[in-house]
């Protein structure tokens, strides 16, 4: 399992209620990662110490760990959602919403590959989140 930097995304439901705060966008992206990891990983993978070190022992634990690891509470400006190799770039909320929707539609196999062995499975729209 590879560690990754969260490129912030947010669930469609969050965007449907108006402009979310940068912290909420971060948390929504974490929520999707945790939900998909716990949906898509095998029981054996979820029981591994490597998985638990990154994603915790439950979906709830995962969210708590990744909110902190992603410094969601420190995000005050939209552009704070561009992290890692995207730091200093301009964040596009519309592209983040489209990216989240596209990731939600990925099969489990493609979702896991996108964050591990085959980054080409990452939806193309996700490249537009931070420019």
Backbone bond lengths (Angstrom), bond angles and torsions (degrees), N, CA, C in turn:
res aa  C-N    CA-C-N  psi(-1)  N-CA   C-N-CA  omega(-1)  CA-C   N-CA-C  phi
1 X - - - 1.436 - - 1.520 108.73 -
2 X 1.288 116.62 131.16 1.454 120.28 -179.92 1.518 109.72 -99.97
3 X 1.311 115.12 145.27 1.452 119.87 172.43 1.518 106.91 -77.90
4 X 1.305 116.56 157.50 1.444 119.89 -179.11 1.512 108.41 -148.04
5 X 1.317 114.80 159.18 1.442 120.45 172.77 1.514 106.53 -91.57
6 X 1.290 115.49 135.85 1.447 118.15 178.16 1.516 109.08 -75.72
7 X 1.284 114.90 123.49 1.452 119.80 167.93 1.511 102.35 -90.59
8 X 1.291 116.10 115.09 1.445 118.89 -169.27 1.515 112.08 -59.75
9 X 1.286 113.60 132.56 1.450 122.17 173.60 1.504 106.23 -133.36
10 X 1.283 116.69 169.56 1.448 118.65 178.13 1.511 109.39 -145.11
11 X 1.292 114.94 149.97 1.458 120.01 -179.15 1.520 110.32 -70.17
12 X 1.297 115.68 147.75 1.446 122.02 -178.90 1.516 111.41 -54.92
13 X 1.327 118.12 -39.51 1.458 120.89 -178.54 1.524 111.44 -60.73
14 X 1.309 117.51 -33.40 1.456 120.80 178.04 1.517 110.39 -66.16
15 X 1.328 117.02 -41.34 1.455 120.86 -178.08 1.517 111.76 -73.65
16 X 1.317 117.11 -23.20 1.452 120.72 -178.21 1.532 111.58 -69.94
17 X 1.326 117.85 -19.11 1.464 120.23 -176.95 1.524 112.60 -96.77
18 X 1.303 118.88 5.31 1.446 120.98 178.82 1.508 111.22 123.32
19 X 1.312 115.24 -160.31 1.459 120.10 -178.23 1.531 109.48 -82.91
20 X 1.312 116.87 112.06 1.457 119.76 178.14 1.528 110.56 -75.45
21 X 1.307 115.60 154.99 1.462 119.86 175.54 1.524 108.94 -70.99
22 X 1.333 117.97 158.62 1.469 120.01 175.76 1.529 112.18 -56.10
23 X 1.330 117.13 -37.16 1.471 120.18 177.50 1.528 110.45 -63.92
24 X 1.330 117.26 -42.59 1.460 120.59 179.36 1.523 112.18 -65.51
25 X 1.330 116.82 -36.68 1.465 120.53 176.73 1.525 109.22 -62.46
26 X 1.310 117.12 -45.41 1.454 122.08 178.04 1.522 110.63 -59.42
27 X 1.317 116.90 -48.78 1.461 120.90 -178.79 1.525 111.55 -63.26
28 X 1.306 116.34 -37.58 1.461 119.48 178.90 1.526 110.90 -65.32
29 X 1.317 116.55 -39.53 1.460 120.34 176.14 1.516 111.61 -63.40
30 X 1.324 116.49 -42.87 1.464 121.53 176.84 1.525 109.68 -62.14
31 X 1.332 116.02 -44.46 1.465 119.61 179.78 1.522 110.67 -55.06
32 X 1.329 116.62 -45.70 1.457 119.49 -179.20 1.525 111.49 -64.01
33 X 1.322 117.11 -42.70 1.464 120.53 178.60 1.528 110.03 -59.42
34 X 1.311 117.08 -49.11 1.469 120.03 -177.32 1.525 111.35 -65.08
35 X 1.312 115.93 -44.30 1.465 119.14 179.61 1.524 111.25 -60.73
36 X 1.332 116.89 -44.33 1.467 119.99 -178.35 1.528 111.08 -71.23
37 X 1.319 118.33 -37.46 1.463 119.96 177.91 1.527 110.47 -61.92
38 X 1.327 116.67 -45.33 1.458 119.64 -179.37 1.529 112.22 -73.48
39 X 1.309 118.15 -24.97 1.463 122.06 174.84 1.528 110.82 -75.58
40 X 1.322 116.86 -41.21 1.463 121.31 -166.13 1.527 115.46 -97.65
41 X 1.299 118.65 -26.92 1.460 119.63 -177.67 1.536 110.96 -76.32
42 X 1.301 116.05 150.18 1.466 120.89 176.00 1.527 109.32 -70.74
43 X 1.327 115.63 160.67 1.466 119.66 177.14 1.530 110.62 -60.18
44 X 1.333 116.50 -37.69 1.470 120.19 178.99 1.521 110.61 -63.41
45 X 1.322 117.46 -42.44 1.469 120.48 178.78 1.528 110.31 -64.27
46 X 1.332 117.33 -44.09 1.467 120.93 -179.33 1.527 112.12 -65.38
47 X 1.319 117.50 -24.45 1.470 121.70 179.26 1.524 112.58 -84.35
48 X 1.320 117.48 -10.43 1.466 120.29 -176.87 1.525 111.05 -73.08
49 X 1.321 115.48 148.35 1.464 119.89 178.80 1.526 111.06 -65.59
50 X 1.328 116.89 -32.73 1.475 119.91 179.14 1.534 110.18 -64.67
51 X 1.328 117.86 -46.87 1.471 121.74 178.25 1.524 109.74 -60.95
52 X 1.329 116.55 -48.16 1.460 120.59 -176.66 1.521 112.32 -65.44
53 X 1.317 117.49 -29.77 1.465 120.14 177.28 1.534 110.84 -64.82
54 X 1.306 116.84 -34.56 1.468 121.15 -179.28 1.521 111.70 -91.54
55 X 1.343 117.15 -46.95 1.460 122.29 -169.59 1.526 114.66 -109.63
56 X 1.313 118.15 2.25 1.449 120.97 177.80 1.514 113.42 75.95
57 X 1.311 114.69 -170.94 1.466 121.18 -175.08 1.523 112.88 -102.07
58 X 1.317 116.98 -2.84 1.467 122.02 177.52 1.525 107.94 -155.43
59 X 1.317 115.36 167.17 1.463 119.57 177.75 1.529 110.70 -60.40
60 X 1.316 116.49 -41.40 1.461 121.50 178.70 1.526 111.43 -63.55
61 X 1.330 116.14 -44.84 1.465 121.31 177.37 1.526 110.23 -61.76
62 X 1.320 115.92 -40.44 1.461 120.91 178.04 1.528 110.78 -57.34
63 X 1.317 115.72 -48.59 1.467 119.81 -178.74 1.524 111.07 -60.79
64 X 1.303 116.98 -44.94 1.468 120.55 179.01 1.528 110.62 -59.73
65 X 1.337 116.28 -47.30 1.468 120.82 -179.01 1.533 111.64 -62.71
66 X 1.346 116.12 -46.24 1.462 119.25 -175.18 1.519 113.26 -77.56
67 X 1.342 118.65 -28.32 1.475 119.10 171.74 1.524 108.99 -58.15
68 X 1.335 115.50 -45.06 1.468 120.48 -179.09 1.525 110.74 -69.80
69 X 1.334 117.57 -47.21 1.471 120.90 -178.18 1.521 111.80 -62.70
70 X 1.331 116.46 -31.35 1.465 121.10 -179.93 1.519 112.40 -89.87
71 X 1.320 117.40 -1.39 1.472 123.00 -178.87 1.524 112.08 53.35
72 X 1.331 115.96 42.93 1.466 119.65 -178.70 1.529 112.21 -55.43
73 X 1.322 117.53 -42.18 1.471 120.18 -176.31 1.526 112.83 -67.04
74 X 1.320 118.25 -17.78 1.465 121.54 -179.92 1.531 112.49 -88.31
75 X 1.299 117.44 -5.71 1.471 120.61 -176.64 1.522 109.79 -82.76
76 X 1.307 114.82 112.17 1.464 121.30 -176.11 1.527 111.92 -113.01
77 X 1.312 117.32 -21.96 1.467 123.53 -178.34 1.523 107.88 -120.27
78 X 1.322 116.50 145.49 1.465 119.67 179.88 1.523 112.23 -51.14
79 X 1.322 116.91 -41.20 1.459 120.42 -177.28 1.530 113.20 -67.95
80 X 1.338 116.99 -12.86 1.468 120.52 173.77 1.528 110.95 -65.12
81 X 1.333 116.58 -16.13 1.458 120.77 178.42 1.526 112.61 -81.75
82 X 1.299 117.42 0.93 1.462 121.72 171.33 1.527 106.11 -100.87
83 X 1.318 115.99 107.53 1.459 121.83 -172.65 1.520 110.83 -122.95
84 X 1.319 115.35 173.99 1.470 120.31 177.28 1.515 110.89 60.06
85 X 1.307 116.54 -128.20 1.476 120.49 -179.63 1.527 111.88 -69.79
86 X 1.324 117.53 -11.66 1.464 121.52 178.39 1.530 113.09 -96.31
87 X 1.319 117.93 -0.31 1.464 121.51 -179.10 1.518 110.11 -55.82
88 X 1.331 115.32 137.67 1.453 121.25 178.89 1.519 113.59 89.69
89 X 1.320 116.88 -4.38 1.464 120.54 179.45 1.524 110.01 -91.61
90 X 1.326 115.81 172.40 1.453 122.45 -179.14 1.528 110.33 -94.75
91 X 1.319 115.50 126.97 1.459 122.76 -177.86 1.521 110.47 -83.52
92 X 1.339 116.82 135.70 1.466 123.16 179.39 1.530 108.27 -115.94
93 X 1.327 116.70 107.71 1.460 121.95 -176.72 1.529 111.96 -62.83
94 X 1.321 117.73 -39.68 1.462 121.06 178.71 1.518 111.62 -62.22
95 X 1.328 116.02 -43.73 1.467 120.09 177.96 1.531 110.49 -65.93
96 X 1.334 116.84 -35.68 1.465 120.24 177.85 1.525 110.52 -63.68
97 X 1.320 116.57 -40.98 1.460 120.80 177.72 1.530 110.38 -63.60
98 X 1.338 116.09 -45.66 1.466 120.21 178.56 1.530 111.10 -62.64
99 X 1.321 116.79 -39.50 1.465 121.69 178.51 1.526 110.21 -63.48
100 X 1.319 116.47 -45.67 1.460 120.73 179.05 1.525 110.71 -59.68
101 X 1.316 116.42 -45.02 1.468 120.64 178.77 1.522 110.82 -60.89
102 X 1.330 116.57 -43.49 1.471 120.87 -179.03 1.528 110.84 -66.43
103 X 1.317 117.57 -40.29 1.464 120.46 178.04 1.527 111.37 -65.36
104 X 1.325 116.36 -36.67 1.463 120.57 179.37 1.526 111.24 -63.84
105 X 1.313 116.76 -28.94 1.466 121.50 -177.86 1.526 113.17 -85.40
106 X 1.340 118.01 -11.52 1.462 120.17 179.83 1.529 110.68 -65.91
107 X 1.309 115.67 143.40 1.465 119.03 171.20 1.524 107.42 -63.72
108 X 1.320 116.38 161.53 1.459 119.09 177.70 1.527 111.10 -58.32
109 X 1.318 116.87 -43.05 1.469 120.00 -179.07 1.523 111.06 -60.19
110 X 1.335 116.95 -44.74 1.468 119.97 -179.93 1.524 111.31 -70.59
111 X 1.328 117.49 -37.29 1.455 120.56 178.61 1.528 110.81 -60.98
112 X 1.325 116.06 -48.78 1.462 119.79 -179.46 1.524 111.36 -65.65
113 X 1.311 117.26 -38.30 1.466 120.63 178.31 1.526 110.82 -65.03
114 X 1.337 117.19 -38.71 1.468 121.39 -177.97 1.523 111.79 -59.11
115 X 1.328 116.73 -31.85 1.462 121.00 -179.07 1.519 112.76 -102.80
116 X 1.300 116.78 9.50 1.462 118.70 -177.64 1.504 112.89 -139.79
117 X 1.295 115.91 -91.50 1.460 121.16 -168.98 1.515 114.86 -86.24
118 X 1.338 118.67 -18.68 1.464 120.77 -175.40 1.524 111.58 -143.05
119 X 1.339 116.87 79.80 1.462 119.84 -179.05 1.532 113.86 -58.78
120 X 1.333 118.24 -15.20 1.464 120.11 177.85 1.531 111.55 -66.92
121 X 1.318 117.19 -13.71 1.471 121.27 177.76 1.536 111.61 -78.46
122 X 1.332 116.10 -12.37 1.458 120.76 177.29 1.533 107.96 -61.57
123 X 1.336 118.98 131.14 1.464 119.91 178.69 1.532 111.31 -56.61
124 X 1.315 116.15 138.04 1.477 121.30 -176.59 1.524 111.84 -58.66
125 X 1.328 117.56 -34.90 1.453 121.01 -178.52 1.532 112.04 -61.04
126 X 1.311 117.20 -24.81 1.470 120.45 -178.93 1.534 111.92 -65.84
127 X 1.305 117.14 -22.04 1.471 120.25 177.74 1.529 111.40 -70.19
128 X 1.323 117.50 -12.61 1.464 121.16 -177.94 1.520 113.49 -96.45
129 X 1.333 117.81 0.40 1.467 120.17 -176.46 1.529 111.11 -67.62
130 X 1.312 117.10 -43.24 1.467 122.21 179.51 1.521 108.36 -123.15
131 X 1.294 116.46 116.81 1.479 121.40 -178.53 1.510 110.38 -124.12
